[in-house]
Amino acid sequence: MQFLKGDLVRVPVWVRLYDVPLEYWTIKGLSCVTSAIEVPLHADHTTLLRKRLRYARVCVEIDASKTLVKEYDLRCPNGLFITILADHEWIPSKCNMSSLNRILTELPSSTNTLWT
């Protein structure tokens, strides 16, 4: 097996968005709300059917090397701002090493381990 060189930076994460106005509970609306902070991928089925209105659950692609946005102001068409709270269900661990590639290149090329 050969590993590709490069850093693993962009990862998908589920985010719960609180205080999203009901008029944004569409695919286009959630995409607009989410793209203010992350790259939207898709919403979960329950969110799209509006069966749970406490929060919208959206899968987004984040840059794991950057600080996650936990809240932001959404400007509505009427000019008012609403604060959206973003709760990331999983936060990627950060490594002190410069990249995953560095870890892989420091591993021995062959091992003589006998698995029993």
Helices and strands as residue ranges (DSSP letters): E 10-18, G 22-24, H 27-35, E 39-43, H 45-48, E 55-63, E 71-75, E 81-88, H 100-105
